[in-house]
Amino acid sequence: MDLHFASIAELGRLYRLGDVSPVDVVETFLSRIHQYNGQALAYITVTAERALVEAKAAEKMLQMGVDLGPLHGIPIALKDLFYTAGVRTTSGSKAFDSFIPKTSATVAHKLTQAGTVLLGKTNMVELAFGPYGLNPKYGTPPNPWDAERVPGGSSSGSGVAVAAGLATAALGTDTGGSIRIPASFCGIVGLKPTLARVSRAGVTPLSWTLDSIGPMTRCVEDAALMFEAIAGEDPADPVTLHQPLVDVAAHLKREVKGLRIGFVRDPFCNEADAEVVTAIEEATCVFEALGVGVVEMDFPEAREELDDEMAGSGSLLIMPVEGFASHRDLLAGQRDVMDARIWDRIQKGSEYSAVDYALVLQKREMLMHRTIETLHDVDALICPTMLTVAPCISDVGTAPAKLTTRLVNFLGLCAVSVPCGWSLGGLPIGMQLIGKPFDELAILRLAYAYEQTTLWYGKHPNSF
């Protein structure tokens, strides 16, 4: 078994059998990072010394009979906008190149308490505002499957690190698809939980209305284990209060027969590549063979919001307005060190009026309420994560990307992206399962059943 491509469950089993130690595994990862990060550009900061100290502590605890649970001794990476006490946190921006937080983000602290080992902080789009993964300041990580193509963003380094076997799992953030886009383009699993599930305290914000935090892993079970470790109430982020959790891992492998999935072609398949749509259609056949009911259905709220997005409203208004409110001081004093594209995107938030912003929030509340009614008779929706496979870096323009992933954030839903095949050119295709608010269990159960039937997750990039 290649330890660098082993799952959390597989590593945990080896640890508890005494066949391999956390130190062995961490040394394997650090060696690979040393060998490949110059090529992969997955990490901005590697915490090698800390990782070895934590791995030795995890090993000693197991020897003493102290077991912190499934994440004990698991090597992970964090997107470089999660505050980590004593460790540089750049948020992908040279403006923060020397910033060392004194405290850690709630999720970083929770993962440390669960026994994980931090390998480092991963590359990202500056201030998390971009879908392709481009970063001219720290370098754009190439797609692990084709170095001429984008990795997806903004959680680009996390996606590359997991896909290339440079971390067992990683955390990303998702404001309009920034977990699911790199998951789709890099051929891994990416979970965007419901906004109120996971604390954002200690995380550089882009949009407090839309930002979500979630895991990026090579298989669904790993995503469920990571999600359970980070989810829950946090007084430092009051939006998370009073949301009871379901024991996801305990119910993940239950039979999915009898569940219902809605297949929404419009708008989710509009303008999608034919091979992407074919992969989703084939996935619906897999679900039907598993006893899942698949029904084609309309989703008028999604259609309405996507039409408005093309006119410049919806999440395309909320993101820059809230981004400008969060970073206006930075924009005023650090323009010379920022990526001009990111500066322009956030600065645009100053052009909207308070009335524009208020009307979009009002409309959002109405659409969220209607969406719950529309989804009443299904457990999840199925659609492509992205309309295409990863485009070439040279082909990515400056115009906003057309992303159906944004709808999930705007409408207050949860979603998971899972590999569902490869293009004729050998590039991953991602399937998105969209769930009702706070029903991560349903989409993860469906994703797990599909994954175990197809086994796409066992394929890894040849270059690594």
Secondary structure, DSSP 8 states (H G I E B T S, - for coil): --GGG--HHHHHHHHHHTSS-HHHHHHHHHHHHHHHHHHH--EEEE-HHHHHHHHHHHHHHHHTT----TTTT-EEEEETTB-BTTB---TT-GGGTT---SS--HHHHHHHHTT-EEEEEE--SGGG--SS---TTT----BTTBTTB---SSSHHHHHHHHTTS-SEEEEEESSSTTHHHHHHHTSEEEE--GGGB--TTB--S-TTT-EEEEEESSHHHHHHHHHHHBS--TTSGGGTT-----HHHHTTS--TT-EEEE--TTTTTT--HHHHHHHHHHHHHHHHTT-EEEE---HHHHHHHHHHHTT-THHHHHHHHHHHHHHHHHHH-GGGS-HHHHHHHHGGGGS-HHHHHHHHHHHHHHHHHHHHHTTT-SEEEEESSSSS--BGGG--SS----THHHHHHTT-EEEEEEEEE-TTS-EEEEEEEE-TT-HHHHHHHHHHHHHHH-GGG---TT-
